[in-house]
Amino acid sequence: MADIETQLTTAHDRGLLIAIYNFIDDETFSVGYVMAQDATHVLLKVVDPNGSVNGIQIINKTFITKVLLRSDYLRSTEVWTQTAIAQGRDDPWQVTQWTDQLSINPDNLLTSALQTALRHKWVINLGTIRQLDDETAEDADFTGFLGDFVGDTLALNYLDPWNLADAWQIDMKLNEINYIRIGAGVCVNMQALFEAYTDERFSSR
């Protein structure tokens, strides 16, 4: 963990694009720029494979297995980012709409971000691990809005895009959360589903 902490600090101080491996599937990773970190979490401005900003992500450090500061993929992404900027598609979801309203406690990134999301009724994407049996687990994620957040437990209201008949709710402890994403395309699209197929309404930023 000491090496990971050092790499995250280096990336933040030098403004480097990095890859964070925080999934069970080692072919999946998060790419972006470190905006802040506290003792337990890191805040990342996410860059997608098209070179565009795709929201912000707060990652639980206990889920991080590896950090890369250099790779061919990162070098390629830097080129794609410059291309996206030149073509005016570098920030399609207008992430500053969220970051400008995000009340972040630098010593408690996750809790303060969740409190902001609850207060503004933001749709967020939440990643966790689903235990299939005693020996097998898989990455899982849910996209919805917070129905409640008390102490170390939250309740997330979400829709399944393949089953729009019912809204669902999942309860989760904070230490079970791999990451949350705010202002990402998946969040914007899920908000549209909620407004199309339920009575839920969300204020514009």
CYANA upper distance limits for C-alpha pairs under 8 A (distance plus 0.5 A):
  1 MET  CA      5 GLU  CA      6.63
  2 ALA  CA      6 THR  CA      6.71
  3 ASP  CA      7 GLN  CA      6.68
  4 ILE  CA      8 LEU  CA      6.64
  4 ILE  CA     66 LYS  CA      7.28
  4 ILE  CA     67 VAL  CA      6.71
  5 GLU  CA      9 THR  CA      6.68
  6 THR  CA     10 THR  CA      6.60
  7 GLN  CA     11 ALA  CA      6.57
  7 GLN  CA     67 VAL  CA      7.37
  7 GLN  CA     68 LEU  CA      8.42
  7 GLN  CA     69 LEU  CA      7.78
  8 LEU  CA     12 HIS  CA      6.68
  8 LEU  CA     34 VAL  CA      7.63
  8 LEU  CA     67 VAL  CA      8.19
  9 THR  CA     13 ASP  CA      6.54
 10 THR  CA     14 ARG  CA      6.46
 10 THR  CA     16 LEU  CA      8.38
 11 ALA  CA     15 GLY  CA      6.06
 11 ALA  CA     16 LEU  CA      5.21
 11 ALA  CA     17 LEU  CA      7.54
 11 ALA  CA     18 ILE  CA      7.39
 11 ALA  CA     33 TYR  CA      7.87
 11 ALA  CA     34 VAL  CA      6.95
 11 ALA  CA     69 LEU  CA      7.61
 12 HIS  CA     16 LEU  CA      7.23
 12 HIS  CA     33 TYR  CA      7.67
 12 HIS  CA     34 VAL  CA      5.51
 12 HIS  CA     35 MET  CA      7.02
 12 HIS  CA     36 ALA  CA      7.69
 15 GLY  CA     33 TYR  CA      7.13
 15 GLY  CA     34 VAL  CA      7.84
 16 LEU  CA     33 TYR  CA      6.79
 16 LEU  CA     34 VAL  CA      8.33
 16 LEU  CA     69 LEU  CA      7.60
 17 LEU  CA     31 VAL  CA      7.54
 17 LEU  CA     32 GLY  CA      5.88
 17 LEU  CA     33 TYR  CA      5.59
 17 LEU  CA     34 VAL  CA      8.41
 17 LEU  CA     69 LEU  CA      7.40
 17 LEU  CA     74 LEU  CA      7.30
 17 LEU  CA     78 GLU  CA      8.08
 18 ILE  CA     31 VAL  CA      6.13
 18 ILE  CA     32 GLY  CA      6.18
 18 ILE  CA     33 TYR  CA      6.88
 18 ILE  CA     34 VAL  CA      8.46
 18 ILE  CA     67 VAL  CA      7.59
 18 ILE  CA     68 LEU  CA      6.26
 18 ILE  CA     69 LEU  CA      5.42
 18 ILE  CA     70 ARG  CA      7.73
 18 ILE  CA     74 LEU  CA      7.41
 19 ALA  CA     29 PHE  CA      6.84
 19 ALA  CA     30 SER  CA      6.04
 19 ALA  CA     31 VAL  CA      5.01
 19 ALA  CA     32 GLY  CA      7.33
 19 ALA  CA     67 VAL  CA      6.20
 19 ALA  CA     68 LEU  CA      5.59
 19 ALA  CA     69 LEU  CA      7.21
 19 ALA  CA     74 LEU  CA      7.91
 20 ILE  CA     29 PHE  CA      6.05
 20 ILE  CA     30 SER  CA      5.53
 20 ILE  CA     31 VAL  CA      6.83
 20 ILE  CA     64 ILE  CA      7.28
 20 ILE  CA     65 THR  CA      8.47
 20 ILE  CA     66 LYS  CA      6.70
 20 ILE  CA     67 VAL  CA      5.18
 20 ILE  CA     68 LEU  CA      7.12
 21 TYR  CA     26 ASP  CA      7.45
 21 TYR  CA     28 THR  CA      7.42
 21 TYR  CA     29 PHE  CA      5.05
 21 TYR  CA     30 SER  CA      6.91
 21 TYR  CA     64 ILE  CA      6.08
 21 TYR  CA     65 THR  CA      6.21
 21 TYR  CA     66 LYS  CA      5.65
 21 TYR  CA     67 VAL  CA      6.64
 22 ASN  CA     28 THR  CA      8.45
 22 ASN  CA     29 PHE  CA      6.76
 22 ASN  CA     30 SER  CA      7.88
 22 ASN  CA     59 ILE  CA      8.28
 22 ASN  CA     63 PHE  CA      5.54
 22 ASN  CA     64 ILE  CA      4.75
 22 ASN  CA     65 THR  CA      6.57
 22 ASN  CA     66 LYS  CA      8.02
 22 ASN  CA    178 ASN  CA      7.86
 23 PHE  CA     28 THR  CA      6.77
 23 PHE  CA     29 PHE  CA      7.12
 23 PHE  CA     63 PHE  CA      7.57
 23 PHE  CA     64 ILE  CA      8.06
 23 PHE  CA    139 ASP  CA      7.00
 24 ILE  CA    137 ALA  CA      8.44
 24 ILE  CA    138 GLU  CA      6.93
 24 ILE  CA    139 ASP  CA      6.61
 25 ASP  CA    138 GLU  CA      8.27
 25 ASP  CA    139 ASP  CA      7.81
 30 SER  CA     46 VAL  CA      7.68
 31 VAL  CA     46 VAL  CA      6.27
 31 VAL  CA     47 VAL  CA      6.17
 31 VAL  CA     48 ASP  CA      7.60
 32 GLY  CA     44 LEU  CA      6.34
 32 GLY  CA     45 LYS  CA      5.73
 32 GLY  CA     46 VAL  CA      4.77
 32 GLY  CA     47 VAL  CA      5.39
 33 TYR  CA     44 LEU  CA      5.90
 33 TYR  CA     45 LYS  CA      5.64
 33 TYR  CA     46 VAL  CA      7.22
 33 TYR  CA     47 VAL  CA      8.36
 34 VAL  CA     42 VAL  CA      7.55
 34 VAL  CA     43 LEU  CA      6.39
 34 VAL  CA     44 LEU  CA      5.10
 34 VAL  CA     45 LYS  CA      6.96
 35 MET  CA     42 VAL  CA      8.32
 35 MET  CA     43 LEU  CA      5.97
 35 MET  CA     44 LEU  CA      6.08
 35 MET  CA     45 LYS  CA      7.07
 36 ALA  CA     42 VAL  CA      6.53
 36 ALA  CA     43 LEU  CA      5.63
 36 ALA  CA     44 LEU  CA      7.87
 36 ALA  CA    106 PRO  CA      7.88
 37 GLN  CA     41 HIS  CA      6.21
 37 GLN  CA     42 VAL  CA      4.68
 37 GLN  CA     43 LEU  CA      6.31
 37 GLN  CA    106 PRO  CA      7.71
 37 GLN  CA    109 LEU  CA      7.84
 38 ASP  CA     42 VAL  CA      6.98
 38 ASP  CA    106 PRO  CA      6.87
 38 ASP  CA    107 ASP  CA      5.84
 38 ASP  CA    108 ASN  CA      7.00
 38 ASP  CA    109 LEU  CA      7.24
 39 ALA  CA    107 ASP  CA      7.84
 40 THR  CA     60 ASN  CA      6.59
 40 THR  CA     61 LYS  CA      6.04
 40 THR  CA     62 THR  CA      7.92
 41 HIS  CA     58 ILE  CA      6.91
 41 HIS  CA     59 ILE  CA      5.90
 41 HIS  CA     60 ASN  CA      5.13
 41 HIS  CA     61 LYS  CA      5.74
 41 HIS  CA    109 LEU  CA      7.16
 41 HIS  CA    110 LEU  CA      7.54
 42 VAL  CA     58 ILE  CA      6.06
 42 VAL  CA     59 ILE  CA      5.84
 42 VAL  CA     60 ASN  CA      7.33
 42 VAL  CA     61 LYS  CA      7.38
 42 VAL  CA    109 LEU  CA      8.18
 43 LEU  CA     56 ILE  CA      7.53
 43 LEU  CA     57 GLN  CA      6.24
 43 LEU  CA     58 ILE  CA      4.99
 43 LEU  CA     59 ILE  CA      7.07
 43 LEU  CA    109 LEU  CA      7.90
 44 LEU  CA     56 ILE  CA      6.06
 44 LEU  CA     57 GLN  CA      5.56
 44 LEU  CA     58 ILE  CA      6.74
 44 LEU  CA     59 ILE  CA      8.28
 45 LYS  CA     53 VAL  CA      7.52
 45 LYS  CA     54 ASN  CA      8.05
 45 LYS  CA     55 GLY  CA      6.81
 45 LYS  CA     56 ILE  CA      5.02
 45 LYS  CA     57 GLN  CA      6.94
 46 VAL  CA     53 VAL  CA      6.14
 46 VAL  CA     54 ASN  CA      5.79
 46 VAL  CA     55 GLY  CA      6.24
 46 VAL  CA     56 ILE  CA      5.98
 46 VAL  CA     57 GLN  CA      7.07
 47 VAL  CA     51 GLY  CA      6.31
 47 VAL  CA     52 SER  CA      5.96
 47 VAL  CA     53 VAL  CA      5.05
 47 VAL  CA     54 ASN  CA      6.17
 47 VAL  CA     81 THR  CA      8.44
 48 ASP  CA     52 SER  CA      6.02
 48 ASP  CA     53 VAL  CA      6.81
 48 ASP  CA     54 ASN  CA      6.51
 49 PRO  CA     77 THR  CA      7.19
 49 PRO  CA     80 TRP  CA      8.29
 50 ASN  CA     77 THR  CA      8.14
 50 ASN  CA     80 TRP  CA      6.67
 50 ASN  CA     81 THR  CA      7.75
 50 ASN  CA     84 ALA  CA      7.81
 51 GLY  CA     77 THR  CA      6.33
 51 GLY  CA     78 GLU  CA      7.68
 51 GLY  CA     79 VAL  CA      8.24
 51 GLY  CA     80 TRP  CA      5.11
 51 GLY  CA     81 THR  CA      4.36
 51 GLY  CA     82 GLN  CA      7.91
 51 GLY  CA     83 THR  CA      7.89
 51 GLY  CA     84 ALA  CA      6.26
 51 GLY  CA     90 ASP  CA      7.18
 52 SER  CA     81 THR  CA      6.70
 52 SER  CA     84 ALA  CA      6.64
 52 SER  CA     89 ARG  CA      6.98
 52 SER  CA     90 ASP  CA      4.76
 52 SER  CA     91 ASP  CA      6.16
 52 SER  CA     92 PRO  CA      7.62
 53 VAL  CA     90 ASP  CA      6.37
 53 VAL  CA     91 ASP  CA      5.52
 53 VAL  CA     92 PRO  CA      7.74
 53 VAL  CA     93 TRP  CA      8.18
 53 VAL  CA     95 VAL  CA      7.97
 54 ASN  CA     91 ASP  CA      7.70
 54 ASN  CA     92 PRO  CA      8.22
 54 ASN  CA     93 TRP  CA      7.29
 54 ASN  CA     95 VAL  CA      7.93
 54 ASN  CA    183 GLY  CA      7.64
 54 ASN  CA    184 ALA  CA      5.34
 54 ASN  CA    185 GLY  CA      6.85
 55 GLY  CA     93 TRP  CA      7.74
 55 GLY  CA     95 VAL  CA      6.01
 55 GLY  CA    181 ARG  CA      7.09
 55 GLY  CA    182 ILE  CA      6.05
 55 GLY  CA    183 GLY  CA      4.88
 55 GLY  CA    184 ALA  CA      4.54
 55 GLY  CA    185 GLY  CA      7.85
 56 ILE  CA     95 VAL  CA      8.05
 56 ILE  CA    181 ARG  CA      6.07
 56 ILE  CA    182 ILE  CA      5.90
 56 ILE  CA    183 GLY  CA      7.01
 56 ILE  CA    184 ALA  CA      7.53
 57 GLN  CA    179 TYR  CA      7.07
 57 GLN  CA    180 ILE  CA      6.09
 57 GLN  CA    181 ARG  CA      4.86
 57 GLN  CA    182 ILE  CA      6.98
 58 ILE  CA    109 LEU  CA      7.87
 58 ILE  CA    110 LEU  CA      7.03
 58 ILE  CA    179 TYR  CA      5.86
 58 ILE  CA    180 ILE  CA      5.90
 58 ILE  CA    181 ARG  CA      7.07
 59 ILE  CA     63 PHE  CA      8.25
 59 ILE  CA    178 ASN  CA      6.45
 59 ILE  CA    179 TYR  CA      4.83
 59 ILE  CA    180 ILE  CA      7.33
 60 ASN  CA     64 ILE  CA      7.73
 60 ASN  CA    177 ILE  CA      7.54
 60 ASN  CA    178 ASN  CA      5.82
 60 ASN  CA    179 TYR  CA      6.48
 63 PHE  CA    178 ASN  CA      6.59
 69 LEU  CA     74 LEU  CA      8.45
 70 ARG  CA     74 LEU  CA      6.85
 70 ARG  CA     75 ARG  CA      7.91
 71 SER  CA     75 ARG  CA      6.82
 72 ASP  CA     76 SER  CA      6.59
 73 TYR  CA     77 THR  CA      6.57
 74 LEU  CA     78 GLU  CA      6.70
 75 ARG  CA     79 VAL  CA      7.14
 76 SER  CA     80 TRP  CA      6.80
 77 THR  CA     81 THR  CA      6.46
 78 GLU  CA     82 GLN  CA      6.90
 79 VAL  CA     83 THR  CA      6.79
 80 TRP  CA     84 ALA  CA      6.60
 81 THR  CA     85 ILE  CA      6.72
 81 THR  CA     90 ASP  CA      7.34
 82 GLN  CA     86 ALA  CA      6.67
 83 THR  CA     87 GLN  CA      6.66
 84 ALA  CA     88 GLY  CA      6.52
 84 ALA  CA     89 ARG  CA      5.54
 84 ALA  CA     90 ASP  CA      5.21
 85 ILE  CA     89 ARG  CA      6.59
 85 ILE  CA     90 ASP  CA      5.36
 91 ASP  CA     95 VAL  CA      7.27
 93 TRP  CA    183 GLY  CA      7.20
 93 TRP  CA    184 ALA  CA      7.13
 93 TRP  CA    185 GLY  CA      6.89
 93 TRP  CA    188 VAL  CA      8.31
 94 GLN  CA    183 GLY  CA      8.25
 95 VAL  CA     99 THR  CA      6.90
 95 VAL  CA    183 GLY  CA      6.09
 95 VAL  CA    184 ALA  CA      8.13
 96 THR  CA    100 ASP  CA      6.05
 97 GLN  CA    101 GLN  CA      7.51
 97 GLN  CA    183 GLY  CA      8.44
 97 GLN  CA    205 ARG  CA      6.46
 98 TRP  CA    102 LEU  CA      6.53
 98 TRP  CA    182 ILE  CA      7.85
 98 TRP  CA    183 GLY  CA      6.63
 98 TRP  CA    205 ARG  CA      7.87
101 GLN  CA    116 THR  CA      8.47
102 LEU  CA    113 ALA  CA      7.10
102 LEU  CA    116 THR  CA      6.65
103 SER  CA    112 SER  CA      6.95
103 SER  CA    113 ALA  CA      7.16
103 SER  CA    116 THR  CA      6.68
104 ILE  CA    108 ASN  CA      8.09
104 ILE  CA    109 LEU  CA      6.45
104 ILE  CA    112 SER  CA      5.81
104 ILE  CA    113 ALA  CA      6.50
105 ASN  CA    109 LEU  CA      6.15
105 ASN  CA    112 SER  CA      6.19
108 ASN  CA    112 SER  CA      6.70
109 LEU  CA    113 ALA  CA      6.58
110 LEU  CA    114 LEU  CA      6.65
111 THR  CA    115 GLN  CA      6.64
112 SER  CA    116 THR  CA      6.78
113 ALA  CA    117 ALA  CA      6.69
114 LEU  CA    118 LEU  CA      6.59
114 LEU  CA    149 PHE  CA      8.29
115 GLN  CA    119 ARG  CA      6.61
115 GLN  CA    149 PHE  CA      8.00
116 THR  CA    120 HIS  CA      6.65
117 ALA  CA    121 LYS  CA      6.07
117 ALA  CA    122 TRP  CA      5.37
117 ALA  CA    123 VAL  CA      7.95
117 ALA  CA    124 ILE  CA      8.06
117 ALA  CA    145 PHE  CA      8.22
117 ALA  CA    146 LEU  CA      7.74
118 LEU  CA    122 TRP  CA      7.18
118 LEU  CA    145 PHE  CA      7.91
118 LEU  CA    146 LEU  CA      6.03
118 LEU  CA    147 GLY  CA      7.93
118 LEU  CA    148 ASP  CA      7.83
118 LEU  CA    149 PHE  CA      7.92
120 HIS  CA    203 SER  CA      8.30
121 LYS  CA    145 PHE  CA      6.70
121 LYS  CA    146 LEU  CA      7.41
121 LYS  CA    202 PHE  CA      7.24
121 LYS  CA    203 SER  CA      8.42
122 TRP  CA    145 PHE  CA      6.36
122 TRP  CA    146 LEU  CA      8.24
122 TRP  CA    182 ILE  CA      8.37
122 TRP  CA    202 PHE  CA      8.05
123 VAL  CA    143 THR  CA      7.32
123 VAL  CA    144 GLY  CA      5.46
123 VAL  CA    145 PHE  CA      4.99
123 VAL  CA    146 LEU  CA      8.19
123 VAL  CA    182 ILE  CA      7.85
123 VAL  CA    187 CYS  CA      5.97
123 VAL  CA    188 VAL  CA      7.87
123 VAL  CA    190 MET  CA      7.82
123 VAL  CA    191 GLN  CA      6.74
124 ILE  CA    143 THR  CA      6.11
124 ILE  CA    144 GLY  CA      6.08
124 ILE  CA    145 PHE  CA      6.52
124 ILE  CA    180 ILE  CA      7.19
124 ILE  CA    181 ARG  CA      6.20
124 ILE  CA    182 ILE  CA      5.70
124 ILE  CA    183 GLY  CA      7.95
124 ILE  CA    187 CYS  CA      6.09
125 ASN  CA    141 ASP  CA      7.37
125 ASN  CA    142 PHE  CA      6.25
125 ASN  CA    143 THR  CA      4.74
125 ASN  CA    144 GLY  CA      7.09
125 ASN  CA    180 ILE  CA      6.00
125 ASN  CA    181 ARG  CA      5.42
125 ASN  CA    182 ILE  CA      7.23
125 ASN  CA    186 VAL  CA      7.75
125 ASN  CA    187 CYS  CA      6.73
126 LEU  CA    141 ASP  CA      5.91
126 LEU  CA    142 PHE  CA      5.77
126 LEU  CA    143 THR  CA      6.62
126 LEU  CA    177 ILE  CA      7.52
126 LEU  CA    178 ASN  CA      8.14
126 LEU  CA    179 TYR  CA      6.40
126 LEU  CA    180 ILE  CA      4.97
126 LEU  CA    181 ARG  CA      6.96
127 GLY  CA    139 ASP  CA      7.85
127 GLY  CA    140 ALA  CA      6.33
127 GLY  CA    141 ASP  CA      4.68
127 GLY  CA    142 PHE  CA      7.05
127 GLY  CA    177 ILE  CA      6.51
127 GLY  CA    178 ASN  CA      5.75
127 GLY  CA    179 TYR  CA      5.60
127 GLY  CA    180 ILE  CA      6.70
128 THR  CA    139 ASP  CA      6.66
128 THR  CA    140 ALA  CA      5.86
128 THR  CA    141 ASP  CA      6.46
128 THR  CA    176 GLU  CA      6.64
128 THR  CA    177 ILE  CA      5.44
128 THR  CA    178 ASN  CA      5.39
128 THR  CA    179 TYR  CA      7.57
129 ILE  CA    137 ALA  CA      7.02
129 ILE  CA    138 GLU  CA      6.13
129 ILE  CA    139 ASP  CA      5.20
129 ILE  CA    140 ALA  CA      5.97
129 ILE  CA    176 GLU  CA      7.91
129 ILE  CA    177 ILE  CA      8.38
129 ILE  CA    178 ASN  CA      7.92
130 ARG  CA    137 ALA  CA      6.02
130 ARG  CA    138 GLU  CA      5.83
130 ARG  CA    139 ASP  CA      6.66
130 ARG  CA    140 ALA  CA      6.43
131 GLN  CA    136 THR  CA      6.71
131 GLN  CA    137 ALA  CA      4.76
131 GLN  CA    138 GLU  CA      7.05
132 LEU  CA    136 THR  CA      5.89
132 LEU  CA    137 ALA  CA      5.70
132 LEU  CA    138 GLU  CA      7.71
133 ASP  CA    137 ALA  CA      7.48
142 PHE  CA    158 TYR  CA      7.27
143 THR  CA    158 TYR  CA      6.25
143 THR  CA    159 LEU  CA      7.87
143 THR  CA    186 VAL  CA      8.00
143 THR  CA    187 CYS  CA      7.04
143 THR  CA    190 MET  CA      7.29
144 GLY  CA    156 LEU  CA      6.59
144 GLY  CA    157 ASN  CA      5.76
144 GLY  CA    158 TYR  CA      4.66
144 GLY  CA    159 LEU  CA      7.37
144 GLY  CA    187 CYS  CA      8.00
144 GLY  CA    190 MET  CA      7.50
144 GLY  CA    191 GLN  CA      8.16
145 PHE  CA    156 LEU  CA      6.11
145 PHE  CA    157 ASN  CA      5.88
145 PHE  CA    158 TYR  CA      7.21
146 LEU  CA    154 LEU  CA      7.53
146 LEU  CA    155 ALA  CA      6.27
146 LEU  CA    156 LEU  CA      5.03
146 LEU  CA    157 ASN  CA      6.54
147 GLY  CA    154 LEU  CA      8.15
147 GLY  CA    155 ALA  CA      5.87
147 GLY  CA    156 LEU  CA      6.19
147 GLY  CA    157 ASN  CA      6.55
148 ASP  CA    154 LEU  CA      6.08
148 ASP  CA    155 ALA  CA      5.60
148 ASP  CA    156 LEU  CA      7.84
149 PHE  CA    153 THR  CA      6.42
149 PHE  CA    154 LEU  CA      4.75
149 PHE  CA    155 ALA  CA      6.89
150 VAL  CA    154 LEU  CA      6.88
152 ASP  CA    173 LYS  CA      6.11
152 ASP  CA    174 LEU  CA      5.93
153 THR  CA    171 ASP  CA      7.36
153 THR  CA    172 MET  CA      6.09
153 THR  CA    173 LYS  CA      4.99
153 THR  CA    174 LEU  CA      6.58
154 LEU  CA    171 ASP  CA      6.17
154 LEU  CA    172 MET  CA      6.00
154 LEU  CA    173 LYS  CA      7.01
154 LEU  CA    174 LEU  CA      7.94
155 ALA  CA    169 GLN  CA      6.93
155 ALA  CA    170 ILE  CA      6.08
155 ALA  CA    171 ASP  CA      4.93
155 ALA  CA    172 MET  CA      7.01
156 LEU  CA    169 GLN  CA      5.90
156 LEU  CA    170 ILE  CA      5.82
156 LEU  CA    171 ASP  CA      6.96
157 ASN  CA    167 ALA  CA      7.32
157 ASN  CA    168 TRP  CA      6.14
157 ASN  CA    169 GLN  CA      4.92
157 ASN  CA    170 ILE  CA      7.22
158 TYR  CA    167 ALA  CA      6.34
158 TYR  CA    168 TRP  CA      5.80
158 TYR  CA    169 GLN  CA      6.61
158 TYR  CA    170 ILE  CA      8.47
159 LEU  CA    163 ASN  CA      7.98
159 LEU  CA    164 LEU  CA      6.87
159 LEU  CA    166 ASP  CA      7.58
159 LEU  CA    167 ALA  CA      5.54
159 LEU  CA    168 TRP  CA      6.63
159 LEU  CA    190 MET  CA      8.27
159 LEU  CA    193 LEU  CA      8.48
159 LEU  CA    194 PHE  CA      7.84
160 ASP  CA    164 LEU  CA      6.50
160 ASP  CA    167 ALA  CA      8.07
160 ASP  CA    168 TRP  CA      8.47
161 PRO  CA    193 LEU  CA      8.43
164 LEU  CA    197 TYR  CA      7.58
172 MET  CA    176 GLU  CA      7.12
172 MET  CA    177 ILE  CA      8.06
173 LYS  CA    177 ILE  CA      7.60
181 ARG  CA    187 CYS  CA      8.49
182 ILE  CA    187 CYS  CA      7.48
183 GLY  CA    187 CYS  CA      6.74
183 GLY  CA    188 VAL  CA      7.44
184 ALA  CA    188 VAL  CA      7.01
185 GLY  CA    189 ASN  CA      6.61
186 VAL  CA    190 MET  CA      6.61
187 CYS  CA    191 GLN  CA      6.69
188 VAL  CA    192 ALA  CA      7.01
189 ASN  CA    193 LEU  CA      7.04
190 MET  CA    194 PHE  CA      6.78
191 GLN  CA    195 GLU  CA      6.77
191 GLN  CA    202 PHE  CA      8.22
192 ALA  CA    196 ALA  CA      6.59
193 LEU  CA    197 TYR  CA      6.44
193 LEU  CA    198 THR  CA      8.37
194 PHE  CA    198 THR  CA      5.78
194 PHE  CA    199 ASP  CA      7.99
194 PHE  CA    200 GLU  CA      6.60
194 PHE  CA    201 ARG  CA      8.16
195 GLU  CA    199 ASP  CA      7.00
195 GLU  CA    200 GLU  CA      6.21
195 GLU  CA    201 ARG  CA      6.34
195 GLU  CA    202 PHE  CA      8.39
